[in-house]
């Protein structure tokens, strides 16, 4: 059973553990690097969870957020201007892949985006991350013509995808 938990600033250790696991497990899937997140301590983690209007979600396997629940995934929703909401940091650990966890995380962030008045849900994905691109397409996202942010090589760029919410 998968349970979703909305995170608060007090959940910073859980978010930290999931974020570090994601960056360790799938460095090819994120623009950020593991080394970028080992500095700053508790305050940096709390600050990320304290972004006004943001929505941070953890997926827990085998029960509610009790002692037997295993954290297996995360996703973030961030507010933007003009009704745009942004999907960020989607990751599901290897032990939970293929169980619909990513679908549940995306559906929750989309629910939040709609409830918060969003008209569009956008994301950036690294080119070549076909499993993620396939997941996002399955949820109604399409690739936009606009260029995404530059990658470390300063040549390649992220793919920008969006989904209208209204």
N, C-alpha and C positions, 0 to 999 in steps of 0.2 A: 504494500500500500504506500502511496506517495502522499505526503501532506505538504502543503505550501505554508510558509511562515513569513509574514511581513516583518521586516527587520526594523528595529529602532536603534538609536545610538548605543543603547545598553547591550545590543547584540554584536558589538564590534568584534569580539573574539571569534564568533561564528563566521562573520563576513570575512574577516582576515584569513581564517583557515581555508575557507572556500576559495577566495581569490588567489591565495598562494598555491593551492592545489590546482586551480585552473591554469595558472601561468606555468606551473611545473609540468603538468600533464600535456598541455597543448600550446607550447610557445609559438608554434607556427600559426595559431589562430588569433593571436592578439597583437596589437600594435605595441602595447606596453610590455615591458620585460620584467621578469622576476626580480632582477636586481633593482629596478625602479621602486619596488614596494617594500624593500627591507629597511628603509630609512624612515624616520619620523615617529615611530612608536605609536602608542595608544592614541595620542591626540590626532595623528594623521588618519587613522582608521575611523575614529569617531567623526571627524570632520567630513569625511566622504559620506557617511551615513546621515549627516545632519544637513545636507543640501536642501534648502527650502523647496517644498513641492515634489521632491523625488520619491520614488517608490522602489524599495529594495526587497527582493524576494529570495528566500532560500527554499530549496526542495529537500525534504527529509524522507528517508525510506524506512518503511516498517514501523509506522506509528507516529503519533503526535510528537511534539517537541519535548518528549521525556528523555530519560536516560538511555533508553534502548533505540532511539531514533538515530539514524546515520545520515549526516549531511551529504547530499549527492549532487547538488546543482545550485545555480544562482542565475539571477537576471536583474537588471536595473532598468528603471524607467526614469528619464530625466525630462523636466519641463523645458520648453523653448519658447521662442517668440511666435506670435501670430498663429496660435493653435497647433504648433508642431510639438510633438513629443518624441523623445529619442529612446530607442531600445539599445541597451549597452550590456556588455559583460556576460553574455549568455554562455553558459557552460554546464555540461552534465558529465559527471565522473564515469569512468569506464564500467563500474559495477552496475550502473543504472541505465546505461544506454540501451535503446531498443524497447524501453518500457513506457514511452510516451511522456517522459519527464520534460523534455524540451518543449513539447506541445503544450503542456500544462503551464510552464513558465511563460511562454509567449502569450498564451490566452490570458493569463493574469495581468501581464503588463499591458496588453491591449484593453482589458477591462478597465484598468486604472486610467489609461490614456483617454478613453471615452468618458469615464466618470469625471475626469478633471477638465473636461471641455475641449479635449484635443480633436483636431480635425484631420490630422495626418500623423502617422507613426513612421519615423525614419530610423535608419540604421546605417552603419558603415561596416563592411565586411572585407577581409583581405582577399584579393583576387587569388583564385586557385583553391579556396576553402570550399570545395564542392559540397561536402555534407551540409555545411551551414547554409550555403546558397540554395540548395535544394529544400531544406527546411523552411527557409524564409519564403521561397516561391510557393510552397505548399500552403502557406498561411496568407497568401495574397499579396506579397510584396513583389514589386517589379524594380528592375534596375533603371536608375535615372541616367540621363545623359550628362549631368553635371559631374565634374571630377571630384573625387574625395580627397581627403588629406594625403599628403605625401608620405611615403614609407621611408624607412631608414636609408635606403639607397638614393633617395631624392629623385628617382626616376619613376618608379611605379607608384600608383595611387590606390587608395581604398576604392571599392565599389560602393556607391551610395544607392540604397534601396528605400522604397517608401510604399506605404499602404494608406489609401484614403480611409478615414473612419466614419465619414458621413455620406 
